[in-house]
Amino acid sequence: MRKSKLLTVVFLLVIVTLACNMPSPSLPSVTSPEPPIEEATQPVGETTPEIGPTAPPGVRGSAFAAYPDIPVLLPAAYQGPTLPLDMGTVGTHSDIVLSEGAQAMLAQNGFVVVPAEWKEFYLLYDEARYQEMPIFVTTDSVYHVYHLIFDKMLRDLEQQFFEPDIRLLTRACLEKAITIYDEMKGTDLEEQARQVVAYFAVADALISPDDPAVTPPEIAGIVAEELALIEAHEGFSASPIFGVSCPAECDPCDTNPPEACLDQPCMCEDYSQYVPRGHYTRTEQLQNYFRAMMWYGRINMRLQKPNETRMALLITYILRNTDVGGTPAADVWARIYDPTVFIVGKSDDLGFYEYGTLWDSVFGANAPPADIADEARITAFIDAARHLPPPQINSMWVYIWEDKEQVTQGFRFMGQRFVLDAYIFDEMTWREVGEMGNERWLPAGLDVMAAFGSEEAYTVLDEMGETAYVNYPEQMTRLREEVAGLGMDSWTQNLYWSWLYSFMPLLEVKGAPYPAFMQTQAWARKDIHTALGSWTELKHDTILYAKQTMAEMGGAQPPEPPRGWVEPNPEVYARLLALTRMTRDGLESRGLLTAGTDVNDTGVNLQRLDDLLVFLQDVSQRELAGETLTTEDYERIKYYGGELEAITLAAADKEGEGFTPYFDEPEPAALVADVATGSGTVLEEAIGRIFEIFVAVPDGKGGLHIAKGGVFSYFEFPWDMSDRLTDEKWREMLDNGTAPAQPEWTGSFIVP
């Protein structure tokens, strides 16, 4: 019987972490190929609980920050109207005009979503306020503002801390590599030392394109070739640096290579990955950082290639024996890696911690780098390293006939991170799902939601024909068991996992404690749609790491505000509140959160969101309990758009000395992220314009009236891998009407 791979490896990673006294995990591997090669889903890697101090009662999480338990109160049953509705008894604001189809859907399900062209949530809510229209506060809008704060936080950390550190670290490592290369000339390690210089020279040119270091002339040529491929970013090609000993007749990207080329030291790299996307298109600094970190995160020095392992050991030696302005290089490396572990997670690739530990046991702690030329000891090192966990998620070229774990195990300077959704994708694509001639090259976002336990997501997948692939049902059953077996220490180990954990209340079947409209199949699909929208924002914000002004709130106040409603899902607000507090505490624990009063400070914005979530959870619990909201409650709901506007503008990038937002006009919420790579294509997940939702809610006077809110519009589609989409390209497609259609299943609740 096959045991839970996920849980088994989590246990192994804890053991490895404790044994090596460093935070570095890994799991078994996965992939998605093309005949006769196997091509990976998006790079990533790891799923283990953080190893840290014991949390006090009532909290969980990593050593960075605890995940607080926020209690939620639900009634035994909600007392409210049944469906279908008699629309003649439902109050309707004069500015709400719906088509016949939308009215019929509203009567049948108690709500309907209508396509619209709002560029941001707060614009929709502000307009509803000006019209004195009852407002429906949606979970979509709250997830969105967390994304805005999270993305702003990450941009600030990258520009203020991570980019300067990686730039200085790269230059110091390059200079040390050149020194070692000079010492190794004429020895058996000359070629590997030369390749290490080229490796760091590429990174240096990517992070400092206006001031690249001078490299030895005999190395400059292959560096220039590598940079040209990165700049062209056209797709798969042989790496010049890692192909220096590869015979001219061997193409490592050939899907059907001659037998003589199968064991050659060649490397095929996916250069389309180096297109800056996500928030990394905003500034030159972020673009440079993206390319350099993508290089450090993707290039794998494989254990099965002894000379590449020697390169990895030379890099390990450099990190352990170099200073960066008086600070050990290893400490500077950790200043980047450790905070990103808290934000996204650990790498599932081996790194200098693991290689350093094995170096000491195989070569001796004070052994000179020349010792790694010894064949017997390099063999002993490789044999020892083979006992460490292989990567759980594959992001490199692997032939279909090769042993995935053997081929992919190796060293990355700062490997991309294991994330649970990418693990699910790898387990649900070829070679795990499908058969030769009918391979499942690309996954679906619904795979994640189904693996998280959503029966409705599985139903939709079945309707789409996805479950008909060979081995799909069996793989999904196993994944569901593995995910269900994860403990809170896993779910709350970092911000990425905790964000995923916040989707669970959306995927649960809504029973008696909830209004009738939330118990419909249409609402179940709307909730999946919400989760997929927020998940797309998560993938967008972390695309590099995962293995892809106080606002005006004025206006005349009438004696009695419109009686709006909060979407009554208190568990969502509780989990987002816990995530918000974990974010703030984790950044504070590392001195990465400014303590000022600048309205653009992440700390100020997190506190603003904290206060809002406390309010929304409280109100939603009282709504479910049948309590009448107060005038103060209705007043705050009315001005919800103003609160969203304040957070949205504060999460924008500043220009110059003032608080001018990054955008001259409201920056669109629309964004896109590629999340998996298949046979020449990628899977794009996107958010489009904000749509309108109309819900029949209590009017506070014993009847019902229609309230208006905003929800995501979600898109998923395959796209040419040589043209991975940026936010800018995607927004142009929306503007000119060339965006693909939304998934068909959304027609169950979206009506023009």
HUMOFEN-V570884 format. One line per field, one symbol per residue. phi: phi as a letter, one per 20 degrees, with the letter a starting at -180 (. if undefined). psi: psi as a letter, one per 40 degrees, with the letter a starting at -180 (. if undefined). Layout:
BEGIN
phi=???
psi=???
END
This chain:
BEGIN
phi=.efffffffgfffffffffelbebdacfdbabecfddddefggarqbcffeaffffgnccpeffaedfedfcdcffbeeafedfeeffddfcffeecdffffffffffdnbbdcgbcfebfffffffffgelegddfdfgffgfffgffgffgffffffecffgffffffffffffffffgffegndfdgffffffgfgfffffffecfebffedggfdgffffffffffffkepfaffffedfdeggeddfdffbffgfefdefdcddefffefgbmffefcfgffffgffffffedfdefffdgffffgffffffffeccdcmndggfffgffeffffffedqefeefcfffffffgfeedogdffffffffffffffffffffeefffececcfcffeefgfffefrdcgbffdfcfffgfgffdcfefcobgnbfefcecgfgfffffofffffffgfffnffffgmfgfffgfffffffefeffffdfbfgfffgfffgffeffedgfdggfeeefffgffffgffffffffffffdffefg..gefceofdfgcfgeebdgecgfffffffffffffffffffdmddfdedgfefffffffffgfffgfffffffffffnfefegffffffgeggfffffffffeefecmeedfffdfcgfffgbbbecbddemcceedbddfeedddcecgemcnccbeddbccfddcbafbfffcgfdgffffffffemdffffggffffbdcf
psi=hhihdddddddddddddddefighiiiiiiihaihfihiiihiagigiiihaihiiheiiaiddiihihhihhiidihhaiiiiiheeehihidehhiidddddddddeeiihhiifhdiddddddddddefihhhhidddddddddddddddddddddddddddddddddddddddddddddeheieeddddddddddddddddddgdefiihihdeddddddddddddddfeahihhddeedehidehheehegiideedfigihhigeeeehhaaeeedidddddddddddddddhhhhdehddddddddddddddefiigfehhddddddddddddddddaiieiiaddddddddddddidehidddedhdddddddddddeeihiidhhfihhideihddddehahidgiiihidddddddeeihedhaihefigdiaidddddddeehdddddddddeedeeihedddddddddddddehiddddfdidddddddeedddeihhadeiiddeeidddddddddddddddddddddfdddh..ghihfaiihidhiigaihhggddddddddddddddddddddefehieaeheehdddddddddddddddddddddddeeihiiddddddddfdddddddddddeiiihadafhididihhiehiihheihageiihhhihaihiihhhhiheeeeaiihihaiiihhihiiihdefhiidddddddddefeiiiiideeeeehh.
END
